[in-house]
Amino acid sequence: MNPSERLKGIDVFVQVIQGGSFAAAAERLNLSPSAVSKGVTRLEQRLGVQLLRRTTRRLALTDEGTAFYHTCIAVLGELEQAEVNMRQQAQAPAGRVRIDLPASFGRLHVVPLILEVAARYPAMQVDISFSDRFIDPVQEEVDLLVRVGGPDAWPAAVGHLYLGAQRQVFCASPGYLAAQGSPQSAADLAQHRCICFRQADGQTSPWLFRGEQVGDVERSAMRASVILGDGEAQVAAALAGHGIAQLPLWLVNPHLAAGTLCLVLPGMAVDGLPINLAWLKRREHLPKVQVLLEHLGKHLKVHGGG
C-alpha cells in the first residue's frame, strides 16, 4: 500500500473523536456529515476492524478504536513536530493556543499574565477555558494548562513544572469574630459556623490541620453551616460574616491586607495542594507555546500567598 493511502481518513477519524459526533467533525473539516461518516467507514474497511460503535444517541470507541486513536494522535503529533522543526525558530508566535485553567486561580492570577503575552503578539489567539477537574491534555488537545492538584504521575507525553503549594489559612470577618469570639485552638472551631467547600463529586472537602510531626497534615470533616462549590463564593460568605472559612492564601490576601478578613489560628496554617503548569511536550517548541511557558514559568511562582 502506498504510504499516502495510510494517512487517508486518519484526520477525519480523529476529528470525530475530538468533536464527539460526525456533525461536529464535519463543521471542523468543512465537509458534510455524510462525507465524514463515509470516510470513517472506508477507514474501518481498509483496517478490517470496527473503530466506532454507532447508536442513534452517541458514538463510542471500540477497544480497537481506542488503541488506533492513540496511535493516530501520536503520528499526527510527530508530523506537527516535524513541521515545527522545519520552521525558523525566530518565527513570531502566531495562531491558536488552547489553554485550560482552574476557575478562581486562573481568573485572578493566570489570565493577566497570559494577556500580557497576547498583547505583545497580536497574531496569537489565546483560547482559554476554565475547569477545576483534571483533564488529559493529550486526549483533549490542550496545549498547556495550570492545575491546583493533579495526578500522582503525569503522562509521559506531558511536561510539568511545580509552581508551589497553596497555603491554606483560616479566616473570618472582623464582625463575625467580634460577635462570636476568636477560637484559640482547633477544637474551638467545632463551636463556630464553618463555611466549607463542595467538591465536583458532591463531597464536602475536609479541613486541613497541622499534624504532630513536622510536615504532617491531618484532615478533619467539619459540621458546615454554609457549603459552596466555588472559592470566590466562600470568600463572599466570609466577608458577609457567615462564619470561618479555610481558604488559599492567594485567594484571601487582598482582603487580609485591607482588613476585611482576619486570620484565625495563624499557627495552624498548612500547605495544601500543589500547583503545576503542564503542557504537551510535542508542542513545547512551537513559538506560540514557548513564549507562554517562559512567561508563566517565570512569573507564576506560588510562595504561599501566590
Backbone torsions as a table, in degrees:
resi	resn	phi	psi	omega
1	MET	NA	134.3	176.1
2	ASN	-58.8	133.4	-179.1
3	PRO	-53.9	-33.6	-178.5
4	SER	-66.6	-27.7	178.8
5	GLU	-64.9	-32.7	-177.3
6	ARG	-67.6	-23.0	-179.2
7	LEU	-83.2	-15.4	-177.6
8	LYS	-65.4	130.9	176.5
9	GLY	89.2	-15.4	-176.3
10	ILE	-65.7	-47.9	-178.5
11	ASP	-63.1	-40.0	178.3
12	VAL	-61.1	-47.3	-180.0
13	PHE	-59.8	-45.7	-179.5
14	VAL	-63.6	-42.0	-179.2
15	GLN	-66.0	-33.8	176.5
16	VAL	-63.0	-45.3	-179.2
17	ILE	-66.1	-44.8	-177.3
18	GLN	-71.7	-32.2	179.1
19	GLY	-84.6	-21.6	177.4
20	GLY	87.6	-2.5	-179.3
21	SER	-164.7	163.1	175.3
22	PHE	-66.0	-37.9	-178.1
23	ALA	-64.0	-43.6	-179.9
24	ALA	-64.4	-41.1	178.6
25	ALA	-65.0	-39.4	-179.9
26	ALA	-61.8	-39.9	179.7
27	GLU	-65.9	-40.8	179.8
28	ARG	-65.9	-37.4	-173.8
29	LEU	-95.1	-2.2	-177.9
30	ASN	59.7	43.6	176.9
31	LEU	-124.2	173.7	174.4
32	SER	-85.5	151.5	176.3
33	PRO	-56.1	-35.2	178.8
34	SER	-63.5	-41.9	179.6
35	ALA	-65.2	-38.2	178.4
36	VAL	-65.1	-46.4	179.3
37	SER	-59.4	-44.3	179.2
38	LYS	-64.8	-36.1	178.7
39	GLY	-62.8	-41.5	178.4
40	VAL	-68.7	-40.7	178.8
41	THR	-60.6	-45.2	177.9
42	ARG	-60.8	-39.4	178.7
43	LEU	-63.3	-43.7	178.3
44	GLU	-61.9	-41.7	179.9
45	GLN	-64.2	-40.1	179.6
46	ARG	-66.0	-39.6	-179.2
47	LEU	-79.7	-23.7	-178.7
48	GLY	77.8	21.7	179.0
49	VAL	-139.0	158.1	173.9
50	GLN	-89.8	122.9	-178.6
51	LEU	-93.3	-32.9	-175.2
52	LEU	-128.4	141.9	167.8
53	ARG	-96.5	123.1	-176.0
54	ARG	-106.4	127.0	170.4
55	THR	-125.4	175.9	-179.8
56	THR	-70.1	-17.4	-174.0
57	ARG	-109.6	-26.9	-174.8
58	ARG	-158.8	164.2	172.3
59	LEU	-108.5	142.5	178.0
60	ALA	-138.6	139.0	177.8
61	LEU	-73.1	138.2	167.6
62	THR	-77.3	172.5	176.7
63	ASP	-59.8	-41.7	178.3
64	GLU	-65.8	-38.3	178.7
65	GLY	-64.4	-39.2	178.1
66	THR	-62.1	-46.8	179.8
67	ALA	-63.0	-42.3	-178.7
68	PHE	-68.1	-36.3	178.8
69	TYR	-60.4	-46.7	-179.8
70	HIS	-64.1	-35.1	176.5
71	THR	-65.9	-42.5	179.6
72	CYS	-61.7	-43.4	179.6
73	ILE	-60.1	-42.0	179.7
74	ALA	-64.5	-43.1	-179.7
75	VAL	-63.8	-47.8	-179.8
76	LEU	-63.4	-35.5	177.7
77	GLY	-65.0	-39.4	178.7
78	GLU	-67.5	-37.3	176.9
79	LEU	-65.0	-41.4	178.3
80	GLU	-63.8	-41.4	179.4
81	GLN	-65.0	-36.9	178.1
82	ALA	-62.7	-39.3	177.5
83	GLU	-65.2	-40.2	179.3
84	VAL	-60.8	-43.6	-177.7
85	ASN	-64.3	-22.5	-179.9
86	MET	-83.8	-16.9	-178.7
87	ARG	-84.8	157.4	175.1
88	GLN	-73.2	135.8	-177.8
89	GLN	-67.0	-17.4	179.7
90	ALA	-80.7	-0.2	-179.2
91	GLN	-57.1	136.2	-180.0
92	ALA	-67.9	137.8	178.2
93	PRO	-57.3	130.0	-178.7
94	ALA	-154.2	158.4	176.1
95	GLY	97.5	177.8	-174.9
96	ARG	-80.5	135.8	175.1
97	VAL	-123.4	121.6	178.5
98	ARG	-89.4	125.3	-176.1
99	ILE	-131.5	137.0	175.3
100	ASP	-125.1	132.7	-173.1
101	LEU	-129.8	152.3	169.8
102	PRO	-67.8	146.0	-167.6
103	ALA	-56.5	-67.7	-173.2
104	SER	-70.3	-50.4	-178.9
105	PHE	-61.2	-38.9	-180.0
106	GLY	-64.1	-48.4	-178.8
107	ARG	-63.6	-41.8	-173.1
108	LEU	-80.5	-36.6	-169.1
109	HIS	-119.4	-26.4	-174.3
110	VAL	-98.3	-45.2	-177.4
111	VAL	-55.5	-44.5	178.9
112	PRO	-57.6	-36.6	179.3
113	LEU	-69.9	-41.1	178.4
114	ILE	-63.1	-40.3	-179.4
115	LEU	-67.7	-28.9	174.3
116	GLU	-61.3	-42.5	178.8
117	VAL	-68.3	-44.5	-179.1
118	ALA	-60.4	-34.4	179.5
119	ALA	-67.0	-32.0	179.9
120	ARG	-77.5	-26.1	-175.6
121	TYR	-127.4	82.4	-175.2
122	PRO	-64.1	-16.3	177.7
123	ALA	-78.5	-8.3	176.3
124	MET	-82.4	146.8	172.0
125	GLN	-121.4	108.0	179.3
126	VAL	-90.2	123.1	-177.8
127	ASP	-113.3	102.3	-170.8
128	ILE	-109.3	128.8	172.4
129	SER	-117.8	162.2	-177.4
130	PHE	-126.0	128.6	175.1
131	SER	-158.4	145.3	179.9
132	ASP	-98.7	-5.7	176.1
133	ARG	-82.2	159.3	175.3
134	PHE	-79.3	131.2	176.1
135	ILE	-116.0	150.4	177.0
136	ASP	-88.1	109.3	-177.3
137	PRO	-63.7	-25.8	177.7
138	VAL	-69.9	-48.4	-178.4
139	GLN	-65.1	-39.1	-173.3
140	GLU	-101.5	6.9	174.6
141	GLU	55.0	47.9	175.9
142	VAL	-99.6	129.5	-177.1
143	ASP	-69.5	-46.1	177.5
144	LEU	-150.3	157.1	-178.7
145	LEU	-150.6	157.6	172.5
146	VAL	-117.0	137.1	-179.1
147	ARG	-135.1	134.1	167.9
148	VAL	-89.4	110.9	-169.1
149	GLY	89.4	-161.8	-179.0
150	GLY	144.9	-176.6	-177.2
151	PRO	-72.8	158.5	175.1
152	ASP	-67.0	-33.5	177.5
153	ALA	-133.5	122.8	-179.7
154	TRP	-76.6	147.0	177.2
155	PRO	-58.0	150.7	-177.2
156	ALA	-61.8	-27.5	-177.9
157	ALA	-82.6	0.1	-174.6
158	VAL	-117.3	125.4	172.3
159	GLY	-88.7	153.8	178.9
160	HIS	-151.0	152.6	179.8
161	LEU	-130.7	123.3	178.0
162	TYR	-73.9	124.4	-177.6
163	LEU	-99.3	-16.3	-178.1
164	GLY	134.7	173.7	178.2
165	ALA	-105.8	141.3	178.2
166	GLN	-77.9	130.1	-179.8
167	ARG	-81.0	123.4	-179.2
168	GLN	-96.6	123.9	-178.2
169	VAL	-127.2	154.5	173.4
170	PHE	-92.3	139.9	179.6
171	CYS	-153.1	159.6	178.3
172	ALA	-157.1	166.4	179.1
173	SER	-76.6	152.4	176.4
174	PRO	-57.5	-36.2	-179.6
175	GLY	-65.0	-42.4	178.8
176	TYR	-63.3	-44.7	-177.7
177	LEU	-67.6	-34.4	177.8
178	ALA	-65.3	-36.6	-177.6
179	ALA	-82.6	-36.7	-172.7
180	GLN	-108.2	-9.5	-177.8
181	GLY	85.0	157.5	-179.8
182	SER	-95.8	129.4	177.3
183	PRO	-63.7	142.7	-179.4
184	GLN	-103.3	-10.6	179.7
185	SER	-151.0	166.1	178.5
186	ALA	-60.9	-34.8	-179.6
187	ALA	-63.3	-30.9	-179.6
188	ASP	-66.0	-21.2	-177.6
189	LEU	-63.1	-26.4	-179.9
190	ALA	-63.8	-20.5	-178.9
191	GLN	-92.4	3.7	-176.0
192	HIS	-114.1	162.4	172.6
193	ARG	-74.3	129.8	-175.3
194	CYS	-115.2	132.9	177.0
195	ILE	-101.6	112.2	-172.2
196	CYS	-115.3	167.2	-175.3
197	PHE	-105.9	133.1	174.7
198	ARG	-96.8	124.5	-179.2
199	GLN	-77.5	168.8	-178.6
200	ALA	-61.8	-28.2	-179.9
201	ASP	-84.1	4.1	178.4
202	GLY	92.2	-10.2	179.4
203	GLN	-79.8	149.3	175.8
204	THR	-88.6	127.1	-178.1
205	SER	-64.6	133.8	173.5
206	PRO	-71.5	161.3	174.1
207	TRP	-88.1	151.4	-178.5
208	LEU	-101.9	137.1	-180.0
209	PHE	-131.5	149.3	177.1
210	ARG	-67.6	130.6	179.7
211	GLY	-82.5	-179.4	-178.3
212	GLU	-69.9	-35.8	179.7
213	GLN	-91.9	149.4	179.6
214	VAL	-59.5	128.4	179.1
215	GLY	89.8	-12.8	179.1
216	ASP	-74.8	141.7	176.7
217	VAL	-127.0	126.0	178.1
218	GLU	-105.9	148.6	-179.9
219	ARG	-114.4	138.1	-179.0
220	SER	-140.7	128.6	176.0
221	ALA	-73.6	134.9	-177.9
222	MET	-110.8	152.6	174.1
223	ARG	-80.5	109.1	-172.1
224	ALA	-88.4	138.7	171.0
225	SER	-91.9	-31.8	177.5
226	VAL	-135.7	131.9	178.1
227	ILE	-122.9	125.4	-176.7
228	LEU	-133.3	141.9	-179.4
229	GLY	-95.2	27.1	-178.5
230	ASP	-150.9	131.0	-177.1
231	GLY	-63.4	-40.8	-179.8
232	GLU	-67.2	-31.3	175.1
233	ALA	-68.7	-34.6	175.6
234	GLN	-63.4	-41.8	177.5
235	VAL	-59.8	-45.1	-179.9
236	ALA	-59.9	-40.3	179.5
237	ALA	-66.1	-40.5	178.5
238	ALA	-65.7	-42.8	178.6
239	LEU	-61.3	-33.0	-179.2
240	ALA	-81.9	0.7	174.8
241	GLY	84.8	23.8	-177.0
242	HIS	-85.0	-3.1	176.9
243	GLY	147.1	-162.4	-179.9
244	ILE	-100.1	138.1	178.2
245	ALA	-126.2	150.7	169.8
246	GLN	-106.4	118.5	-171.9
247	LEU	-138.8	159.2	176.7
248	PRO	-65.7	140.6	-179.3
249	LEU	-62.2	-34.1	179.4
250	TRP	-62.9	-23.2	-178.2
251	LEU	-86.7	-32.2	-173.3
252	VAL	-106.5	-4.9	-177.7
253	ASN	-50.7	-45.9	-179.8
254	PRO	-61.3	-35.6	-179.6
255	HIS	-74.6	-33.6	175.3
256	LEU	-66.7	-41.8	179.7
257	ALA	-65.2	-34.3	-178.7
258	ALA	-82.9	-11.4	-179.2
259	GLY	82.8	6.2	179.2
260	THR	-81.8	-15.3	170.0
261	LEU	-131.4	150.6	179.2
262	CYS	-123.2	143.6	174.1
263	LEU	-67.5	141.6	174.7
264	VAL	-120.2	133.6	-178.9
265	LEU	47.0	59.1	-176.5
266	PRO	-58.7	-27.3	178.9
267	GLY	-70.9	-10.1	-179.9
268	MET	-97.5	4.3	178.5
269	ALA	-63.0	141.6	-178.2
270	VAL	-135.6	160.6	171.8
271	ASP	-81.1	130.3	-179.9
272	GLY	-102.1	-132.6	-174.0
273	LEU	-68.4	147.7	174.3
274	PRO	-73.8	154.0	174.5
275	ILE	-115.2	127.7	-175.5
276	ASN	-126.8	145.2	167.6
277	LEU	-100.3	127.7	-178.1
278	ALA	-131.0	157.1	-177.0
279	TRP	-158.5	160.5	174.8
280	LEU	-75.5	120.6	-177.5
281	LYS	-60.0	-36.2	-176.0
282	ARG	-70.7	-8.8	178.6
283	ARG	-115.3	4.0	-173.5
284	GLU	-67.5	-19.5	179.6
285	HIS	-91.8	-4.8	173.6
286	LEU	-64.3	130.7	-178.3
287	PRO	-53.3	-38.8	-177.6
288	LYS	-66.8	-30.7	177.5
289	VAL	-84.4	-39.3	-177.1
290	GLN	-59.8	-43.3	-177.9
291	VAL	-67.2	-34.3	177.9
292	LEU	-70.2	-42.5	178.8
293	LEU	-61.3	-43.3	-179.3
294	GLU	-65.0	-43.2	-177.2
295	HIS	-70.0	-44.7	-179.9
296	LEU	-69.4	-40.3	178.9
297	GLY	-62.1	-31.3	-179.1
298	LYS	-81.6	-38.7	-169.4
299	HIS	-107.8	-10.9	-174.9
300	LEU	-103.5	45.5	176.3
301	LYS	-84.7	136.0	179.9
302	VAL	-105.1	112.4	178.2
303	HIS	-114.7	72.1	-179.8
304	GLY	71.7	-63.4	-176.0
305	GLY	-87.5	-5.0	179.0
306	GLY	86.5	NA	NA
